[in-house]
Amino acid sequence: MELSGLPPVRLHDLRHISASLSLLEGNDIKVVQERLGYSSRQITSDTYTSVLPQLARREAESITSANPATSPTTCASRSTSRARRSATT
């Protein structure tokens, strides 16, 4: 390592780098959980969504796309409709 001029990297750091890159590439969190040997998907999610905001955003978007009634666009249009109704009454 000294000859390369790179800072020292622990094996544990490489494990986190591998998991982070895998999740950023869109690999399923369950696959990453199993590769890391975590006992549950929740532990993996808790560990990496705090480090990778993109992952948290992607999970939220997938939940929203599964239930269109909760999408930000749908909620915004409902708010506008309610505001129009209350303005006319």
Backbone bond lengths (Angstrom), bond angles and torsions (degrees), N, CA, C in turn:
res aa  C-N    CA-C-N  psi(-1)  N-CA   C-N-CA  omega(-1)  CA-C   N-CA-C  phi
1 M - - - 1.446 - - 1.527 111.46 -
2 E 1.307 116.57 -38.20 1.455 118.95 -178.56 1.515 111.78 -58.68
3 L 1.310 116.94 -41.60 1.459 120.94 -177.77 1.521 112.41 -65.95
4 S 1.319 117.21 -30.75 1.465 120.38 -177.52 1.519 112.39 -77.90
5 G 1.325 116.68 -20.47 1.460 119.79 -177.72 1.520 112.93 80.26
6 L 1.322 116.80 4.26 1.464 120.64 178.93 1.521 110.26 -86.88
7 P 1.335 115.97 149.97 1.466 118.00 176.64 1.526 110.21 -68.55
8 P 1.312 117.19 155.08 1.464 119.68 178.61 1.532 110.68 -65.27
9 V 1.319 115.65 143.32 1.460 122.04 179.51 1.522 107.76 -128.20
10 R 1.346 115.48 128.03 1.460 120.19 177.49 1.519 110.04 -80.78
11 L 1.309 117.55 156.07 1.460 121.16 176.72 1.528 111.15 -59.40
12 H 1.325 116.84 -35.71 1.463 121.09 179.10 1.535 110.27 -63.16
13 D 1.341 116.57 -37.67 1.465 120.31 177.15 1.530 110.53 -63.10
14 L 1.328 116.21 -41.03 1.458 120.33 179.44 1.525 111.21 -63.72
15 R 1.314 116.49 -34.48 1.471 121.72 177.49 1.525 110.09 -62.21
16 H 1.330 116.58 -45.49 1.467 120.51 179.34 1.519 111.65 -68.85
17 I 1.317 116.99 -38.28 1.461 120.28 177.61 1.525 109.74 -62.07
18 S 1.312 116.75 -45.42 1.464 121.36 179.44 1.527 110.99 -60.12
19 A 1.323 116.94 -46.70 1.464 120.74 -179.88 1.527 111.04 -64.38
20 S 1.314 116.95 -43.06 1.470 121.09 -179.60 1.519 111.09 -62.17
21 L 1.322 116.62 -47.27 1.464 120.05 -179.86 1.527 111.04 -64.30
22 S 1.311 117.13 -38.88 1.451 121.29 178.92 1.525 110.94 -62.36
23 L 1.317 116.83 -44.87 1.469 120.95 179.35 1.518 111.38 -67.69
24 L 1.324 117.30 -39.50 1.466 120.35 178.40 1.525 111.84 -64.60
25 E 1.320 116.60 -29.77 1.463 121.14 177.67 1.520 111.72 -76.31
26 G 1.328 116.89 -6.68 1.456 120.32 176.88 1.514 114.80 96.88
27 N 1.320 117.35 9.20 1.459 119.11 176.75 1.524 109.73 -66.37
28 D 1.308 115.56 145.83 1.453 121.58 -177.34 1.528 110.96 -61.62
29 I 1.311 115.82 137.49 1.466 120.86 -177.93 1.533 111.14 -63.36
30 K 1.315 117.46 -29.14 1.471 121.30 177.95 1.531 110.37 -65.80
31 V 1.321 117.32 -39.24 1.466 121.53 178.31 1.527 109.76 -65.04
32 V 1.328 116.36 -44.14 1.461 120.59 179.03 1.527 110.00 -64.70
33 Q 1.320 116.76 -41.63 1.472 121.40 178.33 1.525 110.69 -57.04
34 E 1.304 116.41 -46.18 1.461 120.00 -178.98 1.524 111.67 -67.46
35 R 1.340 116.49 -38.99 1.464 119.68 179.49 1.523 111.36 -64.87
36 L 1.338 116.47 -36.94 1.465 120.78 -179.94 1.523 112.35 -79.18
37 G 1.327 116.13 -20.06 1.458 120.10 -179.31 1.515 113.98 84.49
38 Y 1.348 116.95 17.62 1.467 119.88 176.28 1.523 109.08 -69.90
39 S 1.324 116.02 150.19 1.461 120.14 -176.04 1.524 113.35 -77.09
40 S 1.345 117.41 -20.35 1.464 118.87 -179.64 1.524 110.98 -148.53
41 R 1.316 113.58 158.46 1.459 121.16 176.86 1.528 109.60 -63.48
42 Q 1.320 116.43 -35.32 1.457 121.53 -177.40 1.527 112.11 -61.17
43 I 1.320 117.36 -40.90 1.469 120.43 179.09 1.521 109.85 -62.53
44 T 1.328 116.57 -44.36 1.464 120.82 178.75 1.518 109.97 -62.32
45 S 1.308 116.79 -46.11 1.459 121.40 179.83 1.525 111.22 -61.54
46 D 1.321 117.29 -45.93 1.464 121.04 179.35 1.528 111.43 -60.90
47 T 1.312 116.33 -40.01 1.459 121.08 -177.42 1.521 111.72 -69.07
48 Y 1.315 117.44 -45.11 1.458 119.94 -170.29 1.516 114.96 -96.82
49 T 1.323 120.09 -22.38 1.466 118.72 177.09 1.518 110.89 -72.19
50 S 1.329 117.80 -26.16 1.464 119.00 177.13 1.521 110.89 -73.86
51 V 1.317 117.55 -27.94 1.457 122.14 -179.51 1.524 110.94 -89.37
52 L 1.314 116.45 -31.25 1.462 121.46 -175.73 1.525 110.73 -118.23
53 P 1.333 117.99 89.39 1.470 119.62 -179.96 1.531 112.65 -57.48
54 Q 1.337 116.65 -29.17 1.463 119.63 178.38 1.522 110.60 -61.87
55 L 1.308 116.64 -36.37 1.467 121.37 179.70 1.525 110.08 -67.43
56 A 1.317 116.65 -43.53 1.469 120.14 178.55 1.526 110.28 -62.26
57 R 1.326 116.43 -41.42 1.465 120.66 179.78 1.535 109.97 -65.01
58 R 1.337 116.72 -42.53 1.463 120.57 -179.76 1.533 110.51 -63.36
59 E 1.333 117.40 -41.21 1.469 120.00 178.44 1.520 110.76 -64.04
60 A 1.327 116.63 -41.41 1.471 120.10 178.91 1.520 110.74 -64.45
61 E 1.319 117.05 -41.12 1.464 120.55 179.12 1.528 111.47 -65.83
62 S 1.330 117.41 -36.42 1.464 118.80 179.87 1.519 110.55 -68.44
63 I 1.318 117.02 -35.74 1.463 120.29 177.20 1.522 109.51 -67.41
64 T 1.330 116.48 -42.46 1.458 121.35 179.87 1.516 111.21 -63.83
65 S 1.336 116.63 -41.28 1.469 118.81 -179.23 1.528 111.37 -67.96
66 A 1.316 117.32 -26.54 1.460 120.64 177.86 1.525 111.39 -72.72
67 N 1.337 117.08 -25.45 1.460 122.23 179.93 1.527 108.18 -130.12
68 P 1.333 118.50 86.80 1.463 121.35 -175.38 1.525 114.07 -58.44
69 A 1.319 117.89 -21.04 1.467 120.04 -180.00 1.521 111.73 -66.10
70 T 1.335 117.86 -18.86 1.457 120.45 -178.87 1.525 112.96 -104.37
71 S 1.336 117.65 5.94 1.457 118.98 -178.31 1.518 110.03 -66.87
72 P 1.334 118.57 148.59 1.466 121.54 -179.35 1.515 112.31 -57.14
73 T 1.328 118.20 -37.19 1.458 121.47 -179.99 1.516 110.37 -65.44
74 T 1.326 116.70 -45.27 1.456 120.98 179.71 1.520 110.36 -63.95
75 C 1.325 116.96 -43.81 1.463 120.50 179.90 1.519 111.08 -64.42
76 A 1.329 117.23 -39.52 1.467 120.78 179.55 1.522 110.57 -65.90
77 S 1.328 117.83 -41.60 1.462 120.02 -179.92 1.523 110.58 -67.39
78 R 1.335 117.41 -33.65 1.469 120.16 176.12 1.520 110.58 -65.05
79 S 1.327 116.62 -42.45 1.460 120.35 179.63 1.516 110.63 -62.24
80 T 1.325 116.57 -41.20 1.460 120.90 178.97 1.515 110.17 -64.71
81 S 1.322 117.24 -42.60 1.464 120.69 178.82 1.515 111.52 -62.39
82 R 1.347 115.87 -43.08 1.478 119.83 178.54 1.523 110.71 -63.02
83 A 1.324 116.49 -41.30 1.466 120.30 -179.67 1.529 110.57 -63.35
84 R 1.314 116.34 -39.81 1.484 119.96 178.96 1.528 110.42 -65.70
85 R 1.350 115.83 -42.66 1.469 119.20 179.85 1.523 111.49 -63.40
86 S 1.316 117.36 -42.75 1.457 119.02 -178.36 1.531 111.61 -72.64
87 A 1.315 117.78 -24.29 1.458 121.05 177.70 1.522 110.55 -74.28
88 T 1.324 117.69 -27.67 1.455 121.22 -178.68 1.526 111.86 -88.78
89 T 1.325 118.50 -10.02 1.470 120.19 -178.93 1.491 111.59 -102.14
